[in-house]
Amino acid sequence: MPEKVEALAILFVLLPGFLCAYIAQSLAVRRKQSDVDKVIEALIFSLILYLITLPHFGFTLPVHWQPEPSGALRIAADYRHLLVLFSLAVALGVLYAANINHDWLMSLMRLVGVTERTARTSIWNDAFQEIGGWVQVGFKNGTQIQGWVRYYSDEGEESSLFLERAAWIDGAERDEIDGPGILLTSKAGIVTIAFLGYSEEPELPVGQDVSTEGLSEKT
């Protein structure tokens, strides 16, 4: 029985880090992680959280053994400490996800010449998150479509887009698509994506001819 209680206490101690990692995983597009990577990340989050909170709670864990007058031991929980850990875990998870989505830390590292990498999974995600806006998509068969990027897949391998105010482009001619937009899946055969500009209040750009001649057949 004591072993089971100790295991439960250890679980409570580690939960803040796992909660933090879960929130970050839910809010940000991450590079693929193995189970070991996820556990290590959660343990690092737990370490950070306890380094912040322990000095304010007498360097005592929120779940610990407490002696009874009879000499027996019972498990005790500091609910105020647990509440603080829960709040900090949520805040740290959200902040870490925002850092990945907006590339804050890696932008600083690139600025000082430490790395050329970004925090995001691929150049596909970089381009749509940094630029977005109006795009003109070219397909293998030579057809082109223009629209405002509303949604895009997390991974470049999926290469899926949802375009609002979409129109097929033939030179300077626009053939508007009725309805809210068009979903382009990975089977559409996307070859090129031209970014035509960004605006909070999208205005129709002038049609552009994005040639696919001579380009690889690979998506």
C-alpha positions in Angstrom: 0.0 0.0 0.0 2.7 2.6 0.8 4.3 2.0 -2.6 1.0 2.8 -4.3 0.6 5.9 -2.2 4.1 7.0 -3.1 3.5 6.4 -6.8 0.4 8.5 -6.6 2.3 11.3 -4.8 5.0 11.2 -7.6 2.3 11.4 -10.2 0.9 14.6 -8.5 4.4 16.0 -8.4 4.9 15.5 -12.1 1.5 16.4 -13.3 2.2 20.2 -13.7 4.9 19.5 -16.2 2.8 17.1 -18.2 -0.1 19.6 -18.2 2.2 22.4 -19.4 3.6 20.1 -22.2 0.0 19.1 -23.2 -1.2 22.7 -23.5 1.9 23.6 -25.7 1.3 20.5 -27.8 -2.4 21.5 -28.3 -1.8 25.2 -29.2 1.4 25.0 -31.3 2.5 23.1 -34.4 5.5 21.1 -33.2 8.1 19.0 -34.8 7.4 15.3 -34.3 8.5 14.0 -30.9 9.0 10.5 -29.7 7.4 9.3 -26.4 10.8 9.8 -24.7 11.1 13.3 -26.0 7.6 14.2 -24.7 8.5 12.7 -21.2 11.8 14.6 -21.1 10.1 17.9 -22.1 7.4 17.4 -19.4 10.1 16.7 -16.8 11.9 19.9 -17.8 8.7 21.9 -17.4 8.2 20.3 -14.0 11.7 21.4 -13.0 11.1 24.9 -14.1 7.8 25.1 -12.3 9.3 23.8 -9.0 12.3 26.1 -9.3 9.8 29.0 -9.4 7.4 27.8 -6.6 9.5 25.9 -4.1 11.3 29.0 -2.6 7.8 30.4 -1.8 6.5 27.3 -0.1 9.4 26.4 2.2 11.1 24.1 -0.3 8.4 21.5 0.4 6.7 19.6 -2.4 2.9 20.0 -2.7 2.4 16.3 -1.9 4.5 14.9 0.8 4.6 12.6 3.8 3.6 14.1 7.2 4.3 12.4 10.5 1.3 11.8 12.9 1.6 12.1 16.7 1.4 8.3 16.8 4.5 8.0 14.8 2.7 6.9 11.6 3.1 8.7 8.3 0.2 10.1 6.2 0.3 11.7 2.8 -0.5 15.5 2.9 -1.3 17.9 0.1 -0.7 21.7 0.1 -3.7 22.7 -2.0 -2.5 26.3 -2.3 0.8 25.1 -3.8 -1.1 22.8 -6.2 -3.3 25.7 -7.3 -0.3 27.9 -7.9 1.4 25.1 -9.9 -1.7 24.6 -11.9 -2.0 28.3 -12.8 1.7 28.5 -13.7 1.6 25.4 -15.8 -1.3 26.8 -17.8 0.5 30.2 -18.2 3.8 28.6 -19.1 2.2 26.2 -21.6 0.4 29.1 -23.4 3.5 31.3 -23.4 5.7 28.4 -24.8 3.1 27.8 -27.5 3.0 31.5 -28.4 6.8 31.5 -28.6 6.7 28.6 -31.1 3.9 30.1 -33.1 5.5 33.6 -33.3 9.1 32.3 -33.4 10.3 34.8 -30.7 13.2 32.9 -29.2 14.5 31.6 -32.5 14.2 35.0 -34.1 16.6 36.3 -31.4 18.9 33.3 -31.9 19.0 34.1 -35.7 19.6 37.8 -35.0 22.8 37.0 -33.0 23.9 34.3 -35.4 23.4 31.2 -33.3 21.2 29.4 -35.8 19.3 29.8 -39.1 16.4 27.6 -38.0 12.9 28.6 -37.0 10.8 27.2 -34.2 8.1 25.9 -36.7 7.9 22.5 -38.4 8.7 23.5 -42.0 9.0 26.3 -44.5 5.3 25.6 -45.5 4.2 26.6 -42.0 6.7 29.5 -41.9 5.4 31.0 -45.2 1.7 30.9 -44.3 2.2 32.1 -40.8 4.6 34.9 -41.6 3.0 36.0 -44.9 -0.5 34.6 -45.5 -3.0 36.8 -47.2 -3.8 36.6 -50.9 -2.3 33.7 -52.9 -2.3 32.4 -56.4 -2.0 28.6 -56.7 -0.7 26.9 -59.8 -1.5 23.2 -60.5 0.2 20.5 -62.5 -2.3 20.9 -65.4 -1.6 24.6 -65.8 -4.8 25.9 -64.2 -4.5 28.6 -61.5 -6.7 29.8 -58.7 -6.6 32.9 -56.5 -8.0 33.5 -53.0 -7.6 34.6 -49.5 -5.9 32.0 -47.2 -8.2 31.2 -44.4 -6.9 27.8 -43.3 -3.8 25.7 -44.2 -2.5 22.3 -43.2 0.1 22.1 -40.4 2.5 20.0 -42.5 3.8 20.6 -46.0 3.3 17.0 -46.8 -0.5 17.5 -46.5 -0.4 20.6 -48.7 -4.1 21.5 -48.1 -5.5 25.0 -48.2 -8.9 26.6 -47.8 -9.3 29.8 -49.9 -12.0 32.4 -49.4 -13.3 34.7 -52.2 -11.7 32.3 -54.6 -11.6 32.6 -58.3 -10.1 30.7 -61.2 -7.5 32.8 -63.1 -7.0 32.9 -66.9 -4.6 35.7 -67.6 -6.3 38.8 -66.5 -9.8 37.1 -66.4 -11.3 36.0 -63.1 -14.0 33.4 -62.8 -15.4 33.8 -59.3 -16.4 30.7 -57.4 -19.9 30.9 -55.8 -20.0 30.1 -52.1 -17.7 30.7 -49.1 -14.5 29.3 -50.8 -12.7 26.2 -52.0 -10.8 23.5 -50.2 -7.6 22.4 -52.0 -6.4 19.0 -50.8 -3.1 17.3 -51.3 -4.6 15.5 -54.3 -5.1 18.7 -56.1 -1.6 18.7 -57.5 -0.3 22.0 -56.2 2.9 23.1 -57.9 3.4 26.8 -57.0 1.9 29.2 -54.5 2.5 32.9 -55.2 1.9 35.2 -52.2 0.3 38.4 -53.6 0.2 40.5 -50.4 -1.4 40.7 -47.0 -4.1 43.0 -45.6 -6.5 42.8 -42.6 -9.2 44.0 -45.0 -8.6 41.9 -48.1 -9.1 43.6 -51.4 -9.1 41.8 -54.7 -5.6 41.8 -56.2 -4.9 42.1 -59.9 -4.8 38.7 -61.5 -1.3 37.3 -62.1 -0.1 34.6 -64.5 2.0 32.1 -62.5 3.5 29.8 -65.0 4.1 26.2 -64.1 6.1 25.4 -67.3 9.3 23.4 -66.6 8.5 22.8 -62.9 8.8 19.4 -61.3 5.8 17.2 -61.2 6.3 16.6 -57.4 4.0 18.3 -55.0 
